[in-house]
Amino acid sequence: MIEEFEAHRARLRAVAYRMLGSIGEADDALQDAWLRVSRADTGDVENPAGWLTTVVARVCLNMLRSREHRREEPLERAAAVSVADPEEEALLADSVGLALLVVLDTLAPAERLAFVLHDMFQVPFDEIAPLIEKTPAATRQLASRARRRVKGAPSPSADLPRQRRVVGAYLAATRGGDFDALLALLHPDVVLRADRAVVPTPEPILVSGARPVAEGAMASMGRARFADLVLVDGGIAMAMLEAGRLRVLLRFTFDGDLISEIDVIAEPERLAGLEPAIGHTM
């Protein structure tokens, strides 16, 4: 069955990505599923592709439900964010449809599973139903309800894909210490504001100009290793974690393809009020 898993890896990754909306989490789900498959007695499996899909889907469902619990306590995170390639994730998001991923993220875990497996991967309802402990008829209703919500949801900002590419490039440049690449993403008159929790000072920090802002970003290379792109109030932001806790959130304003303002938020009260969707970028 391990050979079958590798043969179907691309499809299984596609299922996991649409379920979770994050390359890092999708790869984590595949790793978990691979371990389960390697330990399972598969002698009676007649449809390896279908069985593997249900294994991956079950892992993803558990991850979605865990994510729902984390949203109730937005400052808590069980582990550091899986580091994914922002450029790869941006390409994959564009191929799926960024707007669709944003809307999928509004669905309850069972709705998302029913919709993704049936509507995107043609898995029959009678195979999906046991995963969510529903009857096939109830599972059909969940998928139908999800379908209506997807069709009726307001479209996210048309600028969202561009925001994602720019912020993804900003994160990649910061992680890699590429000063010139970072400088190219910043408007010459970019302004960075940071609250007093970022660096203990009597007043909030204000930095102007592309080069000073880029130099400041280079100082956060260590934190950038544990950063991820998140959706906050309809815009792409960047969350930094430390020891599994959200510590800093960067919100961006754009002028075309350039970043014109950066708001660095670290005060716990402000972070709690924003409730960013940590761990599932669009």
C-alpha positions as CSV (number, residue, x, y, z in Angstrom):
1,M,0.0,0.0,0.0
2,I,3.0,2.3,0.5
3,E,3.6,2.0,-3.3
4,E,0.0,2.9,-3.9
5,F,0.3,5.9,-1.6
6,E,3.3,7.2,-3.6
7,A,1.5,6.6,-6.9
8,H,-1.5,8.7,-5.7
9,R,0.5,11.3,-3.7
10,A,-0.2,14.2,-6.0
11,R,-4.0,13.6,-5.8
12,L,-3.8,13.1,-2.0
13,R,-1.9,16.3,-1.6
14,A,-4.5,18.1,-3.7
15,V,-7.3,16.7,-1.4
16,A,-5.4,17.8,1.7
17,Y,-4.6,21.3,0.3
18,R,-8.3,22.0,-0.5
19,M,-9.3,20.7,2.8
20,L,-6.8,22.8,4.8
21,G,-5.8,25.7,2.5
22,S,-2.1,25.5,3.5
23,I,0.7,23.6,1.9
24,G,2.5,23.2,5.2
25,E,-0.6,21.7,6.9
26,A,-1.3,19.6,3.8
27,D,2.1,18.1,3.9
28,D,1.8,17.5,7.6
29,A,-1.5,15.7,6.9
30,L,0.1,13.5,4.3
31,Q,2.9,12.6,6.6
32,D,0.4,11.6,9.3
33,A,-1.6,9.6,6.7
34,W,1.5,7.8,5.5
35,L,2.3,6.7,9.0
36,R,-1.2,5.4,9.4
37,V,-1.1,3.6,6.1
38,S,2.3,2.0,6.9
39,R,0.8,0.5,10.1
40,A,-2.6,-0.6,8.7
41,D,-3.7,-4.1,7.6
42,T,-4.7,-3.4,4.0
43,G,-5.2,-6.9,2.8
44,D,-8.9,-6.5,2.3
45,V,-8.7,-3.0,0.6
46,E,-10.3,-3.3,-2.8
47,N,-10.1,0.3,-3.9
48,P,-6.7,1.7,-2.8
49,A,-7.2,5.1,-4.3
50,G,-10.5,5.6,-2.5
51,W,-9.3,4.1,0.7
52,L,-6.2,6.4,0.8
53,T,-8.4,9.4,0.1
54,T,-10.6,8.6,3.1
55,V,-7.5,8.2,5.3
56,V,-6.2,11.6,4.3
57,A,-9.6,13.2,4.6
58,R,-10.0,11.8,8.1
59,V,-6.6,13.3,9.1
60,C,-7.6,16.6,7.6
61,L,-11.0,16.6,9.4
62,N,-9.2,16.1,12.7
63,M,-6.9,19.0,11.9
64,L,-9.8,21.2,11.0
65,R,-11.6,20.4,14.2
66,S,-8.4,21.2,16.2
67,R,-8.2,24.5,14.3
68,E,-11.7,25.4,15.4
69,H,-10.7,24.8,19.0
70,R,-7.6,27.1,18.5
71,R,-9.8,29.9,17.1
72,E,-11.6,30.0,20.5
73,E,-8.2,30.9,22.1
74,P,-6.5,33.0,19.3
75,L,-3.2,33.4,21.2
76,E,-2.7,29.7,21.7
77,R,-1.0,27.5,19.3
78,A,0.0,23.9,19.9
79,A,3.1,24.0,17.8
80,A,5.1,26.3,15.5
81,V,3.8,26.9,12.0
82,S,5.1,24.5,9.4
83,V,7.4,26.5,7.1
84,A,6.2,26.4,3.5
85,D,7.6,28.0,0.3
86,P,5.5,31.2,-0.1
87,E,6.0,31.1,-3.9
88,E,4.9,27.5,-4.2
89,E,1.9,28.2,-2.0
90,A,0.9,31.3,-4.0
91,L,1.1,29.3,-7.3
92,L,-1.0,26.5,-5.8
93,A,-3.6,28.9,-4.4
94,D,-3.9,30.6,-7.8
95,S,-4.4,27.2,-9.5
96,V,-7.2,26.3,-7.1
97,G,-8.7,29.8,-7.0
98,L,-7.9,32.1,-4.1
99,A,-11.5,33.3,-3.8
100,L,-12.7,29.7,-3.5
101,L,-10.2,28.9,-0.7
102,V,-11.2,32.0,1.2
103,V,-14.9,30.9,1.0
104,L,-14.1,27.3,1.9
105,D,-12.5,28.6,5.1
106,T,-15.9,29.9,6.2
107,L,-17.4,26.4,6.2
108,A,-17.7,24.1,9.2
109,P,-15.3,21.1,9.1
110,A,-17.9,18.6,8.2
111,E,-19.4,20.9,5.5
112,R,-16.0,21.5,4.0
113,L,-15.2,17.8,3.9
114,A,-18.5,16.9,2.3
115,F,-18.2,19.6,-0.3
116,V,-14.5,19.1,-1.2
117,L,-14.6,15.3,-1.4
118,H,-17.9,15.2,-3.4
119,D,-17.9,18.3,-5.5
120,M,-14.1,18.4,-6.2
121,F,-13.1,14.8,-6.2
122,Q,-16.3,12.9,-7.0
123,V,-16.3,10.8,-3.8
124,P,-19.7,9.2,-3.3
125,F,-21.8,10.3,-0.3
126,D,-22.0,6.8,1.1
127,E,-18.2,6.8,1.4
128,I,-18.0,10.3,2.9
129,A,-20.8,9.7,5.5
130,P,-18.8,7.4,7.9
131,L,-16.0,10.0,8.1
132,I,-18.4,12.5,9.7
133,E,-20.7,10.0,11.4
134,K,-23.7,11.0,9.3
135,T,-26.1,9.2,7.0
136,P,-25.5,9.6,3.2
137,A,-28.7,11.7,3.1
138,A,-27.4,14.0,5.8
139,T,-24.0,14.2,4.2
140,R,-25.7,15.2,0.9
141,Q,-27.5,18.0,2.7
142,L,-24.2,19.2,4.2
143,A,-22.6,19.3,0.8
144,S,-25.7,21.1,-0.7
145,R,-25.6,23.7,2.1
146,A,-21.9,24.2,1.6
147,R,-22.5,24.6,-2.1
148,R,-25.1,27.3,-1.6
149,R,-22.7,29.2,0.8
150,V,-19.9,29.0,-1.7
151,K,-22.1,30.3,-4.5
152,G,-23.7,33.0,-2.4
153,A,-20.6,34.2,-0.6
154,P,-19.4,37.7,-1.4
155,S,-16.2,37.7,-3.5
156,P,-13.0,38.6,-1.6
157,S,-11.1,41.6,-2.8
158,A,-9.9,41.3,-6.3
159,D,-6.5,42.5,-5.0
160,L,-6.1,39.5,-2.7
161,P,-4.0,37.4,-5.1
162,R,-1.6,40.3,-5.6
163,Q,-1.4,41.0,-1.9
164,R,-0.6,37.3,-1.4
165,R,2.2,37.4,-3.9
166,V,3.8,40.6,-2.5
167,V,3.6,39.5,1.2
168,G,4.8,36.0,0.3
169,A,7.8,37.5,-1.4
170,Y,8.3,39.8,1.6
171,L,8.3,36.7,3.9
172,A,10.7,34.8,1.6
173,A,13.1,37.7,1.4
174,T,13.0,38.2,5.2
175,R,13.6,34.5,5.8
176,G,16.4,34.3,3.3
177,G,18.1,37.6,4.4
178,D,17.8,38.9,0.8
179,F,18.0,42.7,1.5
180,D,17.8,43.7,-2.2
181,A,14.7,41.6,-2.8
182,L,13.1,43.1,0.2
183,L,14.0,46.6,-0.8
184,A,12.4,46.0,-4.2
185,L,9.0,45.3,-2.5
186,L,8.9,48.5,-0.5
187,H,7.6,51.9,-1.7
188,P,10.4,54.5,-1.4
189,D,8.2,56.4,1.2
190,V,7.0,53.3,3.1
191,V,6.1,53.9,6.7
192,L,6.4,51.3,9.4
193,R,4.5,51.7,12.7
194,A,5.1,49.4,15.6
195,D,3.3,49.4,19.0
196,R,5.2,49.6,22.3
197,A,5.1,45.8,22.8
198,V,7.4,45.2,19.9
199,V,10.3,47.0,21.5
200,P,9.8,48.5,24.9
201,T,9.8,52.2,24.4
202,P,7.9,55.1,25.8
203,E,6.2,55.8,22.5
204,P,5.2,53.6,19.5
205,I,8.0,53.2,16.8
206,L,7.7,55.1,13.5
207,V,10.2,54.3,10.7
208,S,10.1,55.9,7.3
209,G,11.8,55.1,4.0
210,A,12.5,51.8,2.2
211,R,16.1,51.3,3.4
212,P,15.5,51.8,7.1
213,V,12.4,49.6,7.0
214,A,14.2,46.9,5.1
215,E,17.1,47.0,7.6
216,G,14.6,46.6,10.5
217,A,13.0,43.6,8.7
218,M,16.4,41.9,8.4
219,A,16.7,42.0,12.2
220,S,13.6,39.8,12.4
221,M,15.0,36.9,10.3
222,G,14.9,34.6,13.2
223,R,11.2,35.2,13.8
224,A,10.4,34.9,10.2
225,R,11.3,31.2,10.3
226,F,8.2,30.7,12.3
227,A,5.9,33.1,10.3
228,D,3.0,32.3,8.1
229,L,0.6,34.3,5.9
230,V,-2.9,34.8,7.3
231,L,-6.1,36.5,6.3
232,V,-7.2,39.3,8.6
233,D,-10.2,41.5,7.9
234,G,-10.1,40.6,4.2
235,G,-6.4,41.3,3.7
236,I,-3.2,39.3,3.7
237,A,-1.1,39.7,6.8
238,M,1.9,37.9,8.3
239,A,1.8,36.2,11.7
240,M,5.0,35.5,13.7
241,L,5.0,32.9,16.4
242,E,7.3,32.1,19.3
243,A,7.2,28.9,21.4
244,G,3.8,28.2,19.8
245,R,2.2,31.5,20.7
246,L,1.3,34.4,18.4
247,R,3.7,37.2,19.2
248,V,3.6,39.6,16.3
249,L,1.3,40.4,13.5
250,L,2.3,42.5,10.4
251,R,-0.5,44.2,8.5
252,F,0.2,45.8,5.1
253,T,-1.1,48.6,3.0
254,F,-0.2,48.5,-0.7
255,D,0.4,51.0,-3.5
256,G,0.2,48.8,-6.6
257,D,2.7,46.1,-6.3
258,L,4.6,47.9,-3.5
259,I,4.1,47.9,0.2
260,S,3.5,51.4,1.4
261,E,2.6,50.9,5.1
262,I,3.4,48.2,7.7
263,D,1.6,48.1,11.0
264,V,3.5,45.8,13.5
265,I,1.2,44.7,16.2
266,A,2.4,42.9,19.4
267,E,0.1,44.1,22.2
268,P,-1.9,41.1,23.4
269,E,-5.1,43.1,23.6
270,R,-4.8,44.2,19.9
271,L,-3.9,40.7,18.8
272,A,-6.8,39.1,20.6
273,G,-9.2,41.6,19.0
274,L,-8.1,40.9,15.5
275,E,-8.4,37.1,15.9
276,P,-6.3,36.2,12.8
277,A,-7.0,32.9,11.1
278,I,-3.7,31.4,12.1
279,G,-2.4,28.3,10.3
280,H,-4.6,28.3,7.2
281,T,-3.5,30.8,4.6
282,M,-5.5,31.2,1.5
